Amino acid sequence: MSDRKPRAFRSSAWFGKRDKDGFIHRSWNGRGLPRDVFDGRPVIGICNTWSELTPCNAHLRQIAEHVKRGIWEAGGLPFEFPVMSTGETSIRPTAMLYRNLVSMDVEESIRANPLDGVVLLCGCDKTTPSLVMGAASCDLPAIVVSGGPMLNGKYFGAEIGISHLWKFSEEVNAGNMTEQAFMDAEPCLSRSAGSCGVMGTASTMAIVIDALGLSLPHNAEIPAVDSRRYALAHEAGRRIVDLTYDDVAMSTILTRQAFENAIRVNGAVGGSTNAVIHLLAIAGRVGIPLSLDDWDRFGRDVPTIVDLMPSGRFMMEDFYYAGGLPPVLRALAERGLLHKDALTVNGRTQWENCREAPTFNPEVIRPFDRPVVEHGGIAVLRGNLAPSGAVLKPSAASPHLLRHRGRAVVFENIEHYKARIMDPALDVDGDCVLVLKNSGPKGYPGMAEVGNMGLPPKILQQGVTDMVRISDARMSGTAYGTVVLHVTPEAAVGGPLALVRDGDIIALDVEARRLHLEVSDEELARRLEEWIAPATTVGGGYRQLYINHVGQADTGADFDFLVGCRGHAIDREAH
Ligand code: FES
C-alpha cells in the first residue's frame, strides 16, 4: 500500500456535497451500502466486457467479484459497469468495425460517472484495445485485468489450438481429412473459459498491454480458469486504489519508451500483426508520436524466442508454466532491448519486475542463441503497391516465399474471392500471388480478418501449402502464411491496390522491405482515370459514421474525431 496522503478525489464532486445533488447521488448509488462508504474514499469503476455472446470473456463476472474484494480491502468503493462487448468469432460483419465504437462507450462512461480510477476487464481480441483506447482518452489511473487464455485443446491425444482450425480446414479441402474428423475436433478445441490459447491477437494484446506496463506481472498468461488469475484480479483491485491516491494517470505509464518496449516484446513473442494497428491507435489517444516505421525500427532485429503457435509449437498455457512474460522481458533487458526504467502499474519498473524471473522450460521460452525465428517482429513493406506501407509477419511466413515474384490473381472483394476460389477453372498456379481488394477500413467496412485467403483446392491438392497473398485487410493472429496485410492506402480510396489486374507481376522482397507492382507509372495513371470508386454510402447509422471518419491502417484506423486525450473534466451537471 502506498504512503497515502488525504486528497480530494474527482468523485467528491458527486458524493462529497451536502446539498440536494449530493443527496441524490449518495441515495441512489448507495443502495445497499452503509452510508460511511461516501467518506471521501476513491471510487473505482470496473469496466466489464462480460457477455455470453463473447465466450472468451464469459467468466469476467467472476473476475469482477475478485477485483471488488481487492478494492474494498484497500479502502476503495467499487462500481462495476458494462460496455459493449465484441465476441470475435460471432460478431458480424467483423468485430473491428466496432472497436472504435466500444472505445467511445468506454471513454464516455468513465468520464460521465463519479470515478477516480478504473479496472479494465477484457480478453477477446478487440475488447482489449477498445477499452485501453477509451480509458486513455480520459487519462484516469487504470489497470488492465485480462481474462486469460483458455486451456490447451486436446484432440485424440494431441494438443491443438485455434491455429489448427486453418490447418484442418485446408486438410479437408485437400482431401486429407474427413469432414467427420473435422467436426469431431470442435469440442476438443475450446475446452474452457478464456481467449484463444495460441499467440493470436487476444494473447498478443494482453502481452503488449503488460509490456506497456498497464497490468500486473503474469496478467497476460495465467490461464483463465487458474485460481492464480483470480488472485491477480484481487491484487489489481488493491493496487488501483493506491494508484488513485498516488494520482498515477495512464499517461504516466504510456510513454514513448513503453511503446518501444511493447514493439520489441511483440517481436520476441511472435505477436499478431493486429498489434500494429491497435498500438498505433492507443498511442494516438495519448498523443505519443508512433509510426508504422517504428515497428520496423524497434522490432526488426528482435528474435522470436517464444515458441508458440501459429509461429511455433506451444500454447499460452505452456507459456505460463514455462515462466510467462517476465523471463522474456528479462532476456530483452539483458540484451539492451528493453527500456528498463519504464514504470508499470504495480509501482515498480519493468526491470524491477523481471530481473530475477526464471525460465522453467527452455523449449517454450528459448535462449536468444536458439530462437524460433532469428528476425521476428513485423516487416513494414513499401513500394508502388503500398506507398504508405503494408505489414507482414516473417515468423508466420514461408522462408522460400519471402522473396518472390508472381502473377496476380485478383479478387475485387471477399464475395468475389469466395465465388471464384473453388472453381477448378480458375487460372492459378502455386507461384501466383492472390490479391484481395476492398477489404480495408472503409472498403469492407471494418477491415475484416480475411487477408489470409485460403488457397485454391486444386493448388492444395498439389501439395502446395502457402502462396503469397496481398490485401488491405487484416489477418487473424491465429493464422499463418506469407500474407501481406494492411496495404495502405486501401483500394476503396483509390490506393494502387485498386489498380492491380489479373496477370500483373508483383514482386515481394521482405529483406529489402519492398512490395512492387511491375506496371509502369503511365499505365497506373491511365488505370486510375478509369477507376470507379466503390459506393461509400450505406444508408446511415453507425456504419456510415465509421466510413466517413475512419483513418487508414498506417495510423491505427481510429476515427479522426477520437484521436487524442480529452481528459476527465466535466464542468456541467443537470441537477
Ligand atoms: Fe476470442 Fe480468439 S475468439 S480470443
Residues whose N, C-alpha, C, O or C-beta is under 5 A from the ligand:
A	BS01	FES	C56 E88 T89 G123 C124 D125 S195 C196 A202
